[in-house]
């Protein structure tokens, strides 16, 4: 086991060195990881980003484009033959159809390579020919990202944490009562184990639908080929001392450790540890709508996410001998088009406050981080409505459920984010002085001129932060 691990590590080190030398002296490659918590819009983000990098008329904040140095962008076969290709063409067709609809959500890891032909900048630009940058975009479910924080936790620690969180979630107290009432020192009974695991999985689905963020283990929600396997048949149990062998507690503990070693670690080794830049998409508006407890859960989740990253600067020798580290991390509040632009600054401030702890950790380790609000695809228009003698800044769009046009005012976000975060930290069940609403809008029909990508809000600024320095 140990010899196999050492051999595997040495093999991957050689692969990293070979890849780094190739990228440094030939055509460089930048790996961009895209993930997000539930319903944050990863698929739409990647589709719109690629479309707007290929047709860049709506990307004025991307400096290389404003300087007319991006000569062309084209899709190439992805370098990893073992990964599914991100189905860009199908997703773009869904968004640009006569009756557009949102594409299917991310359920597994996928990849796409976009190659950019760039004219150099600076004093020596006239002496150098165009160069090529390969942008490898790696899409993976946010639920799997949350699993990386399990690597540093024991089964007892994870159980305590999740049982505490169940007490504050819809249907959670009933599930917690069921788990805490189990005689965990009795011999394992597979039928009973499945019942407990199914009950816990159902509570995770309920929590996610209610706007909560930390629903780990993530493969319980997206099991794929592992569905029904013992590695996904466990649940948190109250920690006990000296549980006998073959007992329910010892078996769940063993399966938890197996989940980390056989599911989480391979994902980190094969995909996550090779990422250069990362964007984490967050449906902050959905959490605000769900209430203070969901908001506090989101804050804690974002803080935990940074334990999964290896932030730092990818100096040449560092990347050769210590493996790659994430240089830049962008935390983005999505669905900014659900708010009038007058409230975008407030949403960005809330996102900055939510990620303050996470961003401070990353900056201390040498990574560059930023928070912003954006909409990868703008689905609404703005409208001001007179209401009881005052003006309400609204957005208008097509309601997803009914297909009808409607103007919508979600409520006024506070000027000071601590008014939300303080209430959430205090454990309040409801917001004290304001109700916040969220509407689900369908994508608007698009009429794109030649050279134009889909309409967006601040996607060009996000691209500038993530890849602008390499252009």
N, C-alpha and C positions, 0 to 999 in steps of 0.2 A: 504493500500500500504506500509506504513512505518512499520506496525507490521509484514507484510509478509516478508519484506526485513530483518528485525531484526531476525525473526525466521529462515529464510534461512541462514543468516550469522552464527547464533548459531549452526545450524545443521552441516554446513560445518566445523565449528571450531572443533566440536566434532569428525567429520570424520578425520580431519587433525591430531588431538591428537591421536586417535586410530591408524591411519596409521603410525604415527611417532614412537609410542611406539612399534608397531609390527616390524617395520623395524629395530629399534635400538637393540631390544633384541632377535630377531629371525633372519630371513634372510633379509639382507638389499636390498633395491631397489634403483636404480639410474635412474631417468627419464631424457633422452636425447632428447631435442627438435631439430629437423632438419627442417630448412626452407631455403628459398632462393628466390632471386628476379628472374624475368622472365628468363627462359631458363638456369638456373644455374646448373641443373642436380641433383635435390634432390633425385629422384627415383633411379638413377644410384649410387649415393653416398651411400644410405642406403643398396641397394642390394650388392654392393661390400664390404661395411664395414662388413655386417653380414657374407658374404661368406668368407672373410679373417679372421674373428674372429673364424669361425668354422674350417677352414683349414689355419693354421697360418704360413706356410713356407715363405710367403712373408712379414712377420711382424717383422723384426729384431729390429726395433726401439721401439717396445712395450716391456718395460722392463720386465714385468712379463713373457712374452713369451721367451725372451732371457735367463731368469733364469730358464726356464722349470717349472714354477709354475702353468701354466694354464693346468689343467688336462683334461678338456673337456669343450665343449660348445654345447648347444642344444637348440632348439626352444621349447617353451612351449605355451600353450593357453594364450592369453593375458588376463590381469586381468579385463579389462573393457568390459563387454558384450554389451554395447551400441555403441561401436566404431567399424567401419569396420577394419578388419585385413589387414595390409600391405601385399600385394600379392607377397611375396618374391619369391616363387617358379616359378610363371609365369614370373616375371621380370628377374630372373636368367636364365630361359630357353630362353628368348629372346636374352640375351647377349651371351649365349654359344651355340646357334644353329649353324648348319652347315653354314647357311647364316644369321649371326646375325643382329639384328636390335635394335634400341633404344626403350625401353619400353615407354608406355604412361605416360604422365606427371601427376603430382599431381593435383587433382581437389577437394579434400576434406580431412578432418582429418582422419588419419589411425594410427594404432599402431601395434607394434610387440614386443614380449618379448623374449629376448635371455638370457638364464641362463648360467653362467660361474662357473665351479667348480675349486677352486683355493687352492693351497697349501700355507699356511702362510709363511711369511718371518720373519727374525729376530732371536733373541736368543731363543725365546720360540717356534720356529717353530716345533721342535721335540716333544713338549708336546701337541700340538694341532692337531686336525684332519683337513681335508680339509673343507673349507667353501664355501658357495654359494652366488654369487651376481647376482641379477636379473637386467638386463639392459632393461628397457622399452623405446623403441625408438618411439617417437611421430613425425609423418610426417604431416606437414600442409602447405598450400600454402603461399608463401611469400606475395601475395596480401592481405591476411587476416592480416598478421603481420603489414603491413602499416596502417591498419585501427585502430590499437591500439593508434596511435598518435592522432586520432580524438577525443579521450575521453576528452582531455584538451582544445579542440577548440570549439568556438561558430560557429554557421552557418555563421555569418558575417566574422569572421576571416578566416575560411576555404574558403569561397567564394573569398575573396580578394587574398588569396594565390594561389588558382587554376586559377583564371582569369589572374594573373600575369604570371603563368607558361604557360598557353595556348598561350600567345603572342610569346613564344620562341619555339613552337613545330610545327611539320608539320601539316598542316590543322588546327592548333590551332587558328590562327587569324580569320579565317572565323567563327569558332564556337564561339569565344569570341564576335565577332560583333553581331552574332545572339542573344546571351544571354544578351548582354548589350543593345540591341535595344528593348528588351521586356518591355512592360508597366507592371511592377511588382505589381502595386497597384490595378489593375483590378481584378475582381473576378476570382477565379480559374476556368479554363476550362480544363477538363481532357484530351481532345484531344490535346490541345496546350501543356499541361504539358508533355504528352507522347512524343510529337515531340521534345521538348527541352531536355528531358532526353535521348532520342535515339540519338540525335545529340551529346550530351556530351559523351555518352557511345562510340559512333563511334570514337570520337576524342581520347578517352583513348586507344582503340584498335590500332589506328594508331600510337599513341605515343609509346606504348609498342613495336610494330613491328619495330619502328625506333630506338629502343635502350634506350628509356627513362624509368626511374625506378618508380617514384612516380605517380602511376595511381590509385589514390583513388577516391571513395570508392572501395575496392577490390572486393566486391560482384557484382559490375557492370560488371566485367570481368568474374567472376565465380559465376553466380547467383544461380545455383542449383534449389532447390525447391521454391526459392523466386522469380524466374523469372516472370515478369509482375505484381508483387505486388506493392502497393503504397509505401512500405518502400524502394523500389528501383526505384521509379519514382520521381526524383528530380534532380536538377543541380545547380551549383553555379550561383548566381545572384548578381549584384551590390548592396551592402548594402544600405538600405533606412531607413529613420527615420519615426517612427509612421505609419507603414504599417497597413491598416485596417484589421479587422478580415475577414476571408474567402478570402483574397486576395491571389494571386499567391505566393508572397513573404512569407507571414505568413504560408501558407500551406507547402511550400518547407522547411521552417525553422522547422516546426513541424515534417515533415518526416525525416529531418536530425537528429533531437533529438531522434526520434523513432528508427532510424537506429542504433544510438549509444547504446540506452538502450535495444533494443530487439535483435540485431544482434552482436554487438561488445562486449558488457559487458558479455553476456553469454559465448562467446568464451573465454574471459579472465578468467572468473570465473571457467569454467569447465575444461579447458585444459592448458592454458598458465601459469596461476598462480601457477601450480603444478610442473613446470619444474625445475630441478636442474642444468643441464648443457645445453648449447645451441651452435649450430653451425649455422652461417649465410653464405650461399653460394652465391657468387657474380660472375657474368659473366663480370669481369672487362675488358677483351679483347673485348667483344662485345660493351661495352660503349666507349672504346677508338676508335674502328672502326667507331662507329656512330658519333663521333665528339665531340668538346669541350662542346657544350650545354648539350649533353647526359652525359658527364663526370661530369659536375657541378651538374646536376640533381641527379646523383648517389651519389655524395659526400653529398649533402644536405639530401638525403633520408637515408643514413647510419647514419648521425647525428640524424635524427628524430627517427630512430629505437630504440635508447637507451632510449627514453622516454617511450617506451612500456615495457622495462624490469624493474624488481625490483632487481637490482644487489646487491650483498652483500654476506656474509658468512653464511652458514647454520649451525650456532651453535645449539646445541640441544634445549635449552630453547627458542631460537629465533624462530626456526621452529615450536615449539609447540604453542607459544602464538602470533606470529606475521605473521604466514604463511611462506611458503618457499620463498627463494630468489635465483636468479640465481648466482651460485658460479663462474662459468667459462663460458666465451663467446669466441668462435673462429670465426673470420672473415676469410673466405677462398676464394681466387680467384681460380675459377675452370678452367678446360681446359688448364692446364699447358702443356699438351702433344701437344698443338698446337704451342708451341715454342721449339726451341732447348734449351738444358739444360743450355747453356751459358747465356740465357736471363732470366732464372727462378729467379735469384736474383733481377733483375730489376723489374719483375712483383711483387715479394714480397714487394719490397720497395714502389712501387706504391700503393699496397694494404694497407701498413702501413700508408702511407700519406693520403689515402682516408678515413681511419677509425680513424685517430688521435684524432679528436674531440670526437667521440663516445667512443673510448677506454679510453680516459682521464676521461670522466664522470663515466664510469663503475669502473675504478680503484679508483677514489675518494670515491666511495660508498663501496669499499671493494672487488669488484670482480676481478678475475684474467682474463686478456684478452690477446689474441695473434692474429696476422695476419700472414697468410702464403699463398703460392700458392701450388696447388695440382691438381692431376687428379685421380679421383676415379677409372676410368678404362682407361688404356692407349690404345689409338686407333692408334698411329703412331709409326714410327721408325725414328731415326735421320740420316741425310745425309748431307754431305758437298759438295756443287756444285761450280765449277769454273765458274765465270761470269765476263767477261771483265777484266781478269787478277787478280781478287780477289776471295776470298773464302767466300761463303755465307752459314752460318749454317742453314740448312732447316730441315723440317720434311716431312716424306712421309706417305701417307695414302690413303684410298679409299674414293673418293669424294661421298658424300651422294646423290647428285643430279644425277650423271652419272654412278656411280659404277666403275669408272676407277681409276687406281692408278696415283697419281701425287705427285711431290715434291713441297713444298710451303715455301716461305719466307715472313713472315708477315710484315717485316720492323723492324728496330732497335729501341727498346725502349730506352728512354733517361736514362743516368746514374743518373740524378737528377730528381726525380719525380715532383719537382716544375715547371719544364719546361712544363709539361702537365697541372698540376693543376692551375698554374698561368694563363696560356692561357685560361683555362676553366672559372676561376673566372672573367676574364676580359670580358667575353661575346663574345669571337671570334666565328665566324661561322665555320671556318676551322682551322686545324693545320697549323702553320706558315711554317714549313720546312720539313714536313714528312707526308706521307700518310700511314695509318695502315690498313692492310687488315685482314679479317678473313675468313677461309674456314670451311665449315661444313663437318666433316669426319664421315663416318659410322664406327661402331665398327668393329675391326679386328677379324677374326676367331681365336678362342682360342684352344690351345692344353694344357690342364692342367694335370700335373703329380699328383699322389696321395698326398694329404696333401697340395696342392697349391690352393690358391684363385686366383681370376683374377689379372692380372698385374695392377700396379697403380704407382703413383708418390706421395710419402710422405703421404699416407693414414695411415701408421703406426705411423708417428709422430703426426698426428691429433688425432689418437686414444689415444696415450700416454698422450697428453695434456688433452683430454676430460675425460678419465676414468682411466688413469694409476695410479693415487694416490689411487684409490679405489680397485685396484688389489693387 
